[in-house]
Structure formats: structure tokens, C-alpha cells
């Protein structure tokens, strides 16, 4: 059950962080999302006759922070929180919480530093990834706050701009989503390096919280051997087929069932009506 929610949480991070940037970049340093914007999602589980069971809530925000050196661009700070709730908490007998912070260079649009806290009942792990672009090395460190033991440290070389699981989605938003095409994004997560393939599958009209919209379905290949999640499954994301490229729905299909993730609320300074403009 812990594995199930970890998979769902990962898929939701990929989905919901995408919504922060509602249009393609028009140039370096230009990112069309509101500072302080908060987005709230709800995840529902279904299997056979079991439908619409609330299992989680997801909150995401983005803001600029002051650069440490003069002349440098103010980095972006992306923050995500994923919580278990309702049916999942009762069935599993424990609570799940994942907190992720990603610092991103807005000019090169690449990850600078990633911090993650993963709480699954009594199991707690904290990790940090630091991206050194001069040495082309990523240092990933993981600690167990409940144990007095040396941390796990992994050094990874890279030769190109690299993303973490959050900045990857922003980078995805800069691409033209042409049906039948696919592309790769280099990503580092949990001390491992991946080349994530994203396939653009189809266009269709779907019902959403914003009403009926034209949408494009993309499939990031995160499941399978030698991929981010070593399990069977499929993640689909529907993104509005307009200049905003707004993700409105994601679906994670697993052997245990299906999880639907949908946008429910936008705040504190925006409304759904303002998004629709």
C-alpha cells in the first residue's frame, strides 16, 4: 500500500507542477505564472465497483527568491506538498506526506538544488541534490532523521542542462506538443539519472472543471525497468490545446486500480475564471 501511494504521489507531482506555467516561454527569464500562485488537486481511486474514493490532496506554489550574488538572476523556488487522506489513510493505517522544494535557474531553465522530505508513517527520509554546473557534477545526499547513521551520498556526472522532477515539467511546457511526436528530457531523481521519454498521443475534447475544452494527451514514460518507477503502470496527462497549455486532468493506471487527479481550486490571488481568460 505504501508503494501504491508513492507511485500515485510521483505521478501527481509530474501532473500538477505543470499547471504552474500556463503558456510557453517567450524568452529567457519570462515565465507566465503568477508569483505566490497556489494550486490544489484532489486524487480519487477507482477499481471495479469502487468509484470516486478520495485518497489524496496536492498543493503547489511557485515564487522568486533573491539571488545570493550580484548580477545573477533571481532563482525560482517551486514547492510541492502531497498528503494522503480519507480512504487511503484508513485502509493503510498510516499517513503519507511528501514535501519537495526545487530551486531553478530561470535563464538557463535548469535545476540548481532539490530538497525532498518523504514521510510514510514512521519511515522518514530527507534528501538533497546540488547541481554544480562548473564541475558538471550532481551531489545527491539522503538521510534518515530517525537514525544516527552516515548519509548516503551519490555523485553523478552530466554533460548537458539537467532537470529534477519539478523543473522537468517546466521544461516540458516550452515544447510544442505535436501529436505523433516524442522527445527526451534528462532528469535526475533519487540519486539516479534518467532520459525521460514523453510521447504526444492524441487530441480530443474533454470535460473539466473549466468546462469542455480541447486537450492534448501526453504520456511521460515513468514506469518500467530502468525507469523512474520500477513497476507496471501508465501515466497520462491532458493539457489544454491553446496558448496556456494548462494541465486539467491526469490519470495513473496501476494493477491495483486507477487514480484520477483533477484540479479543484486555485488561489490565493486567482480564480478559475481568471485562468479561463
Secondary structure as the mmCIF struct_conf table of DSSP 4:
data_model
#
loop_
_struct_conf.conf_type_id
_struct_conf.id
_struct_conf.beg_label_comp_id
_struct_conf.beg_label_asym_id
_struct_conf.beg_label_seq_id
_struct_conf.end_label_comp_id
_struct_conf.end_label_asym_id
_struct_conf.end_label_seq_id
HELX_RH_AL_P HELX_RH_AL_P1 UNK A 2 UNK A 18
TURN_TY1_P TURN_TY1_P1 UNK A 19 UNK A 20
BEND BEND1 UNK A 23 UNK A 23
BEND BEND2 UNK A 27 UNK A 27
TURN_TY1_P TURN_TY1_P2 UNK A 28 UNK A 29
BEND BEND3 UNK A 33 UNK A 33
TURN_TY1_P TURN_TY1_P3 UNK A 35 UNK A 36
STRN STRN1 UNK A 38 UNK A 47
TURN_TY1_P TURN_TY1_P4 UNK A 48 UNK A 49
STRN STRN2 UNK A 50 UNK A 64
BEND BEND4 UNK A 68 UNK A 69
TURN_TY1_P TURN_TY1_P5 UNK A 70 UNK A 71
BEND BEND5 UNK A 72 UNK A 72
HELX_LH_PP_P HELX_LH_PP_P1 UNK A 73 UNK A 75
STRN STRN3 UNK A 76 UNK A 84
TURN_TY1_P TURN_TY1_P6 UNK A 86 UNK A 86
HELX_RH_AL_P HELX_RH_AL_P2 UNK A 87 UNK A 92
BEND BEND6 UNK A 93 UNK A 94
STRN STRN4 UNK A 96 UNK A 105
TURN_TY1_P TURN_TY1_P7 UNK A 106 UNK A 109
STRN STRN5 UNK A 110 UNK A 120
TURN_TY1_P TURN_TY1_P8 UNK A 121 UNK A 122
STRN STRN6 UNK A 123 UNK A 132
TURN_TY1_P TURN_TY1_P9 UNK A 133 UNK A 136
STRN STRN7 UNK A 137 UNK A 143
TURN_TY1_P TURN_TY1_P10 UNK A 145 UNK A 146
BEND BEND7 UNK A 147 UNK A 147
BEND BEND8 UNK A 149 UNK A 149
HELX_LH_PP_P HELX_LH_PP_P2 UNK A 150 UNK A 151
STRN STRN8 UNK A 152 UNK A 157
BEND BEND9 UNK A 159 UNK A 160
STRN STRN9 UNK A 163 UNK A 163
TURN_TY1_P TURN_TY1_P11 UNK A 165 UNK A 166
HELX_RH_AL_P HELX_RH_AL_P3 UNK A 167 UNK A 173
TURN_TY1_P TURN_TY1_P12 UNK A 174 UNK A 174
BEND BEND10 UNK A 175 UNK A 175
TURN_TY1_P TURN_TY1_P13 UNK A 179 UNK A 180
STRN STRN10 UNK A 182 UNK A 189
TURN_TY1_P TURN_TY1_P14 UNK A 190 UNK A 191
STRN STRN11 UNK A 192 UNK A 208
TURN_TY1_P TURN_TY1_P15 UNK A 209 UNK A 210
STRN STRN12 UNK A 211 UNK A 220
STRN STRN13 UNK A 223 UNK A 223
BEND BEND11 UNK A 224 UNK A 224
TURN_TY1_P TURN_TY1_P16 UNK A 225 UNK A 226
BEND BEND12 UNK A 227 UNK A 228
STRN STRN14 UNK A 229 UNK A 229
BEND BEND13 UNK A 231 UNK A 232
STRN STRN15 UNK A 234 UNK A 240
BEND BEND14 UNK A 241 UNK A 242
TURN_TY1_P TURN_TY1_P17 UNK A 243 UNK A 244
STRN STRN16 UNK A 247 UNK A 254
TURN_TY1_P TURN_TY1_P18 UNK A 255 UNK A 256
STRN STRN17 UNK A 257 UNK A 267
BEND BEND15 UNK A 268 UNK A 269
HELX_RH_AL_P HELX_RH_AL_P4 UNK A 272 UNK A 275
TURN_TY1_P TURN_TY1_P19 UNK A 276 UNK A 276
#
